[in-house]
Amino acid sequence: MKPLFPRHILTASALALAVGLGQAGAQAVDPANDDVPPEVSQQAQEAAEANQPLGADAATADTSQVMPGSFADLAQQVSPAVVNITTTSVVSQPTGGPAFPEGSPFADLFREFGLPGGPGAPEGMPTPRSPQRSNALGSGFVISADGFIVTNNHVIEGADQIEIEFYSGETLPAEVVGTDPNTDVALLKVTSETPIPFVTFGDSDSARVGDWVLALGNPLGQGFSASSGIVSARNRELSGTYDDYLQTDAAINRGNSGGPLFNLKGEVIGVNTAILSPNGGSIGIGFSMASNVVSQVVEQLQEFGETRRGWLGVMIQDVTPEMSEAMGLNVAGGAMITDVPEGPARDAGLQTGDVITSFAGTEVEDTRGLVRRVAEAPAGETAQVVVMRDGDELTLDVTLGRRETAQNGASESPAAAEPSESDVLGMTVTVLTPEMAAELGAPRDATGLAITGIDPEGAAAEKGLAPGDIITDVNQQSVASVADLNARIDEAREAGRRSVLMLIRRGGEPLFVALPLSETAPADEDTAPVE
């Protein structure tokens, strides 16, 4: 059954190109807002001068009610800290078109109207269009009285000018303090003669599915707008390494990008970033980057102007139940190391095949959790890493590097063995030669077994193995010959295991595969089975 509409993930921003439209290129909206009474605005200014966040009254109110009677009080309290963002960039784009030779019946037409590709332009080349001014709209929120503003990176990326419009209608120019494309977060700064009302981050980890939330922003360039909903889901992952989104059904549209998602305490628990939509409009599936991720990024941008994430220096994959059984592990979860290039992990003694079960005192459930935990740790910090190796638990101290400047080193491998070939577990394997290694994208001095054929009805095919894969380790021991492979298989059978754990490389990338063993060992080809 086909889906009713294709799946589209869209950033919640709005673009308006003014090309020959003059002032008609965008809808004029009265910047002033009369929804907040003067006394509330005065209270907001007094809070800013006292360096107190907005929403403090809401934070002390009873939020245990099933459904709030109204969001009006909350909206009034926090709105002065929400801003509209307009960015301007000048772009010069070539306009492609067919190149007509002189004398063509279309030449005069193209010359008269100045269309690209006409006579006078280089043959086959587009004619440059005059520079255009592009305007983009987004949202943001103030996080300090001295004018720091959080928004999405895609709202301000490539902008030549950034203008901030406050709820009062006042506008100020802003400068970029720093950005983090990995989490789509940007930190801006404005200079004001008076303190600016601001809001604070809440604990997104304490948000529960079903909690009420309030989204504020500038949808479709219409000015300040509020929409309410609930937390529909947590820990959503879209496409980024550090994704941790709250899903909400509060209406989020283009232009809401960078706007805050508030809980009933007036705390920001998310930054509205993207929507799932077949048509570009809200259908009740919006995504806000969790505040616990954003706040850590913002702290680094404020201090350094850039992110400085920790780097462990390993390649990892999740541990499946089959892999756990093949290794004889008694632990659930963890992250298996598939490669250890030059870096902090190798210096500390971590090895390929180790299963990381704890990092810096926190249990590791899967690779996603480990990646986030390492990234949150400061570069240069020494962290304790607990691994399972050959059935034993080891604790190693690793001094983390910095991910942004990490460089992978080339790993050393022993010399290759003499070629031989055999059929094993539904695979045809041969010893890897330097020529084969180079052809398969591996270092010429790499060792292992190259898969040259696969039984389409065998276990290897079922597990996704394919010709061209390189087997480098079996049961966490290196293999350089078919004899090594058979020895590892025999050892697994003698230990009563139902599968062997193979480390393969495909296109240079490592991957662990748990390959089931046959119920009985195959008979030796040179002897007949005993009746």
Beta strands, then each sheet from edge to edge (+ up, - down):
strand 1: 9-11
strand 2: 14-18
strand 3: 82-91
strand 4: 94-95
strand 5: 127-128
strand 6: 132-142
strand 7: 148-152
strand 8: 161-165
strand 9: 171-173
strand 10: 175-180
strand 11: 185-189
strand 12: 212-217
strand 13: 225-236
strand 14: 245-248
strand 15: 260-262
strand 16: 268-276
strand 17: 286-290
strand 18: 310-311
strand 19: 315-318
strand 20: 335-339
strand 21: 355-359
strand 22: 362-363
strand 23: 382-389
strand 24: 392-399
strand 25: 401-402
strand 26: 421-424
strand 27: 427-431
strand 28: 449-454
strand 29: 470-474
strand 30: 477-478
strand 31: 499-506
strand 32: 509-516
sheet 1: 1+ 16- 15+ 12- 13+ 14- 17+
sheet 2: 2+ 6- 3+ 8- 9+
sheet 3: 2+ 6- 7+ 11- 10+
sheet 4: 4+ 5-
sheet 5: 18+ 25-
sheet 6: 19+ 20- 21+ 22-
sheet 7: 19+ 20- 21+ 23- 24+
sheet 8: 26+ 27- 28+ 29- 30+
sheet 9: 26+ 27- 28+ 29- 31+ 32-
end
